[in-house]
Amino acid sequence: MVRPAGEVRPVFPLLPSKLHTQLACSLSLLSREKVEVRSPLSCSETRVILKILEDLGFLIKRSASTWTIYPPDRITLAKKSLSVGSSATALAMVSSALSLFHISVVITGDSSLRARRMSSLLSAFHKMGLDVHSTKRDDTPPFILFGGGACGGRVSLTVEEVRYLPALALAALGTTEETVLQLPAGESKLFVEPILDIFGQARLRVESMPGSLAFPKQAVSGFTCTIKEELSSSAPFIILLLLKGEDVKAKLGRISGRDLLFLSLLRRFGVRVLQSRRSVRLVAGSIRGASADLSHTPELLPLLTVFACFARGRSEISGLEVARSSKSDRAQATFTALRRLGANAVMYEDRMVIKGPCELDGGTVDGAGDYAVTAALCVAGALAKNEVTISNGPEALKQSYPSFISVLKQMGVDVSYG
């Protein structure tokens, strides 16, 4: 339950990257020595990879700031199947890494994951020679994996396949010949950056060239890596502040690929982005309608749609296809909820048009069991005229936001569980 917020305070944490945390933990599957992951994002979709490591015989020592991972002498399967919960990213990464071992295993997940068609992931695996298949005819999980190596070679990825690039990079380390992944034009750098960061910290060689990544066959030694903080991981808090007319200041190290895309989207909506070497300042100003293609960032679609509701003028959100097959049909769930609150929005097959600014009223809406939809609706509730109740959603926040409700309260939003 979220009540209309008055003044909000710019107090929120910059969260570590979930994708970088997942990649570092999955890479540890291939190491025969101790791995330290410092400043990880601890949420259900990163911890599920640790649980899989434990199921395979790894010893995990956790502290508030570091996960230390000790490999077994030999990977053993205590179970016939491994569960990745709700995380398609964990499914892709664990499947890719385990394909290099001489094991056979079923990899499954919760009901939401088992309903997601993953034809693009499977086609990318098969191009690399990985023996991974859906147990059903529609390419949805569970997957059955017959490990033993990968062919590699020169592999050309489509626009749909490239979003699995970090997962494919894991298998590329153990292919029988050097693997060159050829990338489609567009926003491929969004998926290249996590590989260069985590693999670089692990002292692994990756040759990055325009339009391709090359991976020489190499062993993974023990490594220590630090997970970078991301602006985009704290996007709901940033969007709320900007829509309340508050500037946002943040100290950052090297900006991630996902942050670069997030900042470019904010610029389109009229936010002034002032960057220095180690900091970013976002100046709210007058938010205007814009066009945004969210094909590569379906997790931002609900939040940017809320942003568009309060922007002046016409906004068009396109690239809905991937969002429709995420943890929920994010496009439909967001559209239905915002229309119920009074948004002036129309949805087509692969785009949504919003005419703002909209005056959102209160009501009861469905979070669709999806952290991205629920977080966006919490922001909408703080900006609405009346109280907003969100069903089927608060528990899902744990998938990516470990302390979401607590942070909103610290910012001055009146939010509570019903």
LUMDRENDREN-261067 format. One line per 2 residues: number of its first residue (from 0); for each residue x, y, z of C-alpha. Coordinates in steps of 0.1 Angstrom, whole numbers, plus 5000, padded with zeros to 4 digits. Layout:
BEGIN
NUM) X/Y/Z; ...
This chain:
BEGIN
0) 5000/5000/5000; 5015/5033/4989
2) 5002/5067/4998; 5008/5100/4980
4) 5042/5114/4990; 5049/5150/4999
6) 5085/5160/4999; 5109/5132/4993
8) 5145/5130/5005; 5174/5121/4982
10) 5186/5093/5004; 5190/5060/4987
12) 5219/5035/4982; 5236/5029/4950
14) 5232/4991/4946; 5258/4968/4931
16) 5250/4954/4897; 5229/4922/4897
18) 5242/4911/4863; 5279/4915/4873
20) 5272/4896/4906; 5256/4868/4887
22) 5284/4866/4861; 5311/4866/4888
24) 5294/4838/4908; 5288/4817/4876
26) 5324/4822/4865; 5335/4807/4899
28) 5320/4774/4886; 5349/4772/4863
30) 5377/4780/4888; 5397/4753/4905
32) 5408/4778/4932; 5393/4802/4957
34) 5372/4831/4944; 5362/4862/4963
36) 5333/4883/4952; 5334/4916/4970
38) 5304/4940/4974; 5279/4916/4957
40) 5242/4924/4954; 5225/4900/4977
42) 5190/4892/4964; 5172/4861/4956
44) 5184/4860/4920; 5220/4861/4929
46) 5218/4839/4960; 5202/4812/4939
48) 5235/4807/4920; 5253/4803/4954
50) 5228/4776/4963; 5235/4758/4930
52) 5273/4760/4938; 5266/4744/4972
54) 5245/4717/4955; 5276/4709/4934
56) 5299/4706/4963; 5313/4742/4966
58) 5319/4757/5000; 5305/4792/5004
60) 5314/4816/5032; 5293/4847/5033
62) 5298/4880/5051; 5281/4913/5047
64) 5306/4925/5021; 5322/4894/5006
66) 5312/4860/4993; 5342/4835/4993
68) 5337/4805/4971; 5359/4773/4976
70) 5357/4747/4948; 5355/4710/4955
72) 5381/4685/4943; 5355/4673/4919
74) 5320/4685/4910; 5294/4660/4921
76) 5257/4660/4915; 5238/4653/4947
78) 5205/4660/4928; 5191/4651/4894
80) 5179/4687/4889; 5190/4722/4898
82) 5166/4751/4903; 5174/4787/4894
84) 5142/4800/4908; 5128/4829/4887
86) 5160/4840/4870; 5164/4834/4833
88) 5199/4850/4836; 5210/4824/4861
90) 5195/4797/4839; 5215/4808/4810
92) 5248/4813/4829; 5246/4780/4849
94) 5237/4760/4818; 5265/4775/4798
96) 5292/4769/4825; 5280/4734/4833
98) 5281/4724/4796; 5319/4723/4799
100) 5317/4694/4825; 5310/4657/4818
102) 5277/4657/4836; 5240/4654/4827
104) 5215/4674/4846; 5181/4690/4844
106) 5179/4727/4851; 5145/4741/4861
108) 5129/4770/4879; 5097/4783/4893
110) 5064/4784/4875; 5071/4819/4860
112) 5104/4807/4845; 5089/4775/4832
114) 5064/4795/4813; 5090/4816/4794
116) 5099/4806/4758; 5136/4806/4754
118) 5142/4798/4717; 5169/4825/4713
120) 5189/4812/4742; 5187/4776/4729
122) 5196/4786/4693; 5227/4805/4706
124) 5237/4774/4727; 5234/4751/4696
126) 5254/4775/4674; 5283/4770/4700
128) 5278/4733/4701; 5263/4731/4735
130) 5241/4700/4741; 5212/4718/4759
132) 5176/4712/4751; 5141/4721/4764
134) 5122/4691/4778; 5091/4705/4761
136) 5082/4713/4725; 5078/4751/4730
138) 5114/4758/4742; 5104/4766/4778
140) 5123/4752/4808; 5131/4728/4823
142) 5163/4723/4802; 5182/4690/4800
144) 5219/4695/4797; 5244/4669/4784
146) 5278/4683/4793; 5312/4675/4778
148) 5324/4706/4760; 5316/4730/4733
150) 5328/4734/4697; 5332/4772/4695
152) 5346/4786/4663; 5331/4816/4646
154) 5295/4822/4659; 5273/4849/4645
156) 5246/4861/4670; 5213/4876/4662
158) 5198/4907/4679; 5176/4883/4700
160) 5206/4861/4710; 5230/4888/4719
162) 5213/4896/4752; 5227/4862/4764
164) 5263/4872/4756; 5276/4872/4792
166) 5263/4836/4796; 5278/4825/4762
168) 5311/4839/4772; 5314/4814/4800
170) 5312/4784/4776; 5335/4802/4752
172) 5364/4798/4777; 5364/4760/4773
174) 5356/4754/4736; 5377/4731/4715
176) 5389/4759/4693; 5391/4797/4698
178) 5356/4812/4699; 5348/4844/4681
180) 5313/4858/4688; 5302/4881/4660
182) 5278/4907/4673; 5249/4925/4656
184) 5249/4962/4651; 5232/4982/4678
186) 5234/4981/4716; 5257/4951/4719
188) 5281/4971/4741; 5255/4969/4769
190) 5263/4931/4770; 5300/4934/4763
192) 5308/4956/4793; 5300/4931/4821
194) 5323/4905/4803; 5352/4929/4800
196) 5348/4940/4836; 5344/4906/4854
198) 5367/4886/4830; 5393/4914/4833
200) 5393/4912/4871; 5397/4874/4868
202) 5427/4880/4845; 5411/4863/4815
204) 5419/4873/4780; 5392/4887/4758
206) 5399/4904/4725; 5373/4931/4720
208) 5370/4943/4684; 5343/4963/4667
210) 5315/4938/4660; 5331/4908/4678
212) 5346/4893/4709; 5373/4866/4707
214) 5380/4841/4735; 5412/4820/4734
216) 5408/4787/4752; 5420/4792/4788
218) 5417/4779/4823; 5401/4800/4851
220) 5424/4805/4881; 5413/4818/4914
222) 5404/4855/4914; 5390/4884/4934
224) 5366/4908/4919; 5346/4938/4932
226) 5311/4944/4919; 5306/4979/4908
228) 5277/5000/4919; 5251/5010/4892
230) 5228/5040/4889; 5204/5019/4870
232) 5201/4994/4898; 5186/5022/4919
234) 5164/5035/4890; 5131/5035/4909
236) 5145/5059/4935; 5161/5081/4909
238) 5129/5083/4888; 5109/5092/4919
240) 5132/5120/4928; 5133/5134/4893
242) 5095/5134/4891; 5094/5152/4924
244) 5117/5179/4909; 5147/5168/4929
246) 5182/5167/4914; 5202/5135/4919
248) 5239/5134/4927; 5259/5102/4928
250) 5295/5093/4931; 5305/5065/4906
252) 5336/5048/4894; 5336/5035/4859
254) 5301/5037/4844; 5286/5004/4833
256) 5271/4998/4799; 5236/4995/4814
258) 5242/5029/4831; 5252/5045/4798
260) 5219/5033/4783; 5199/5045/4813
262) 5215/5079/4812; 5208/5082/4774
264) 5171/5074/4780; 5169/5100/4807
266) 5184/5126/4784; 5157/5118/4758
268) 5131/5128/4784; 5147/5161/4791
270) 5169/5153/4821; 5202/5171/4821
272) 5230/5147/4827; 5262/5163/4841
274) 5291/5139/4843; 5326/5143/4857
276) 5352/5116/4861; 5338/5102/4893
278) 5303/5116/4897; 5270/5121/4879
280) 5244/5148/4885; 5209/5145/4871
282) 5190/5178/4869; 5152/5173/4868
284) 5141/5204/4849; 5111/5200/4826
286) 5104/5164/4818; 5092/5160/4782
288) 5077/5132/4762; 5101/5111/4742
290) 5105/5079/4721; 5124/5050/4737
292) 5132/5015/4723; 5135/4992/4753
294) 5142/4960/4734; 5175/4954/4753
296) 5163/4966/4787; 5129/4951/4794
298) 5134/4955/4831; 5132/4993/4826
300) 5100/4993/4806; 5075/4996/4836
302) 5095/5024/4852; 5100/5044/4819
304) 5063/5040/4812; 5055/5056/4846
306) 5081/5083/4838; 5063/5090/4805
308) 5030/5094/4824; 5044/5125/4841
310) 5063/5139/4811; 5048/5167/4791
312) 5037/5156/4756; 5036/5123/4737
314) 5059/5094/4745; 5062/5062/4726
316) 5077/5031/4743; 5087/5005/4717
318) 5104/4971/4717; 5077/4954/4738
320) 5083/4919/4725; 5111/4909/4750
322) 5092/4926/4779; 5061/4905/4770
324) 5081/4873/4777; 5099/4884/4808
326) 5090/4874/4844; 5055/4886/4834
328) 5040/4902/4803; 5055/4934/4816
330) 5040/4955/4788; 5005/4943/4794
332) 5008/4943/4832; 5021/4979/4833
334) 4996/4991/4808; 4966/4976/4826
336) 4977/4989/4860; 4984/5025/4848
338) 4952/5026/4828; 4933/5016/4859
340) 4950/5045/4877; 4939/5069/4850
342) 4969/5071/4826; 4962/5083/4790
344) 4978/5053/4773; 4972/5031/4743
346) 4990/4999/4736; 4997/4983/4702
348) 5015/4951/4693; 5050/4963/4698
350) 5047/4999/4712; 5028/5019/4738
352) 5018/5055/4734; 5014/5077/4765
354) 5001/5113/4764; 5011/5133/4795
356) 5012/5147/4819; 4986/5123/4834
358) 4969/5127/4867; 4970/5093/4883
360) 4943/5084/4908; 4944/5057/4935
362) 4931/5022/4933; 4941/4986/4935
364) 4965/4973/4908; 4983/4940/4901
366) 5021/4938/4904; 5020/4905/4883
368) 5045/4888/4906; 5073/4909/4889
370) 5098/4930/4907; 5101/4955/4878
372) 5063/4961/4875; 5059/4963/4913
374) 5087/4988/4918; 5073/5010/4890
376) 5038/5009/4905; 5053/5019/4939
378) 5067/5050/4923; 5034/5057/4906
380) 5016/5053/4939; 5039/5079/4956
382) 5030/5103/4928; 4992/5095/4926
384) 4964/5116/4941; 4952/5088/4963
386) 4963/5056/4979; 4975/5028/4956
388) 4973/4992/4968; 4995/4967/4949
390) 4986/4930/4950; 5007/4901/4938
392) 5040/4920/4939; 5057/4930/4971
394) 5073/4895/4976; 5088/4897/4941
396) 5108/4928/4950; 5133/4905/4967
398) 5144/4893/4933; 5164/4924/4927
400) 5159/4950/4955; 5169/4937/4989
402) 5155/4966/5010; 5131/4983/4986
404) 5104/4992/5011; 5128/5003/5037
406) 5145/5027/5013; 5112/5042/5002
408) 5103/5049/5038; 5137/5065/5044
410) 5130/5088/5014; 5098/5099/5031
412) 5072/5077/5012; 5044/5063/5033
414) 5044/5027/5023; 5033/4996/5042
416) 5024/4959/5037; 4987/4953/5039
